[in-house]
């Protein structure tokens, strides 16, 4: 499962939200194989409640068929999209009015959009962290991606132990051109390699962490660096 979390604020999430499977329709070929476009299926079910740093967190299991818009041909039939099934978790921290979607950015955004259509009263706002502020709070900055305007290039990446002292990096961050940064976050005397994007994603680059540890780290990054 993805180690990337999309963070969003909400003022009216209902803990009783659930989505039953839709009946997916698909056309069959002569051999009875479903090969063409169908309706995507989304399921949402409350799984459990957990405590993370003394905060109550409601956990939901999600299945979401992500629609990939791509034209192609299979078994002599043209399709204009295909469905990429994704299973992930949604975490709701009521005390912070916070949603954490544990999925890749595009999948998470697509699911939240679907949720707002399914429940018209549900409103949310994806957070856009201030990378300049975050950079001033971390000691172990490891990399920075800066948006640029150059022929054939729209982003430049900078790495190294002294990346925060690079003039181009500082200028890019001061001018709000930074799109992503990676850094070291200390947790339980262990250095955790992390990344935060301007578009509201937190990524943990450490597969040795347990799910419980990941939840604590994500919440502490939000509390210490973003909130």
C-alpha angles and dihedrals in degrees: 000000000000120000090206121103127194112210123211138165123229134178100193111035111149114220088211094063113133134160124206120211117277118223105256115217122207137165120244129220124223091279094051096255118146104229110147138071119302139172113282117244126222128186128184126181133169106244109178146318121251137182118238115181089336093309123120112238124189112212123208129188112222134196113187128172103218112211112226110198105219132132118226146134132249128170088359092301127117120230128187098198140006132211120245107195114220130187119196146134134266118204123199118197103192096187089060098033083235133152122196116191111195099210141089114292100255093045093047093048091048091051094049089049089051091048091054090052093047092048109031092192092059113101128179142170123208109227120239106204119217101242093192091058092045092050090055091055101049126075100197107056107172106172145005133196113207125194111233138175108230135132107281094352130089101165134038121198125211126194138177144085092282098041092123089062095054110115093219091051093049092047091047093050093044089053092046092246095127112110102175139010133188124206146156118265118192115227125168090343090306127116110233118197107223141171134204126193129206087238096064105270126135117193127191113205097199120095092183092074119103120233090252091053091049092054092051093048093048091049092048093048088052092047097044104033111020112026 
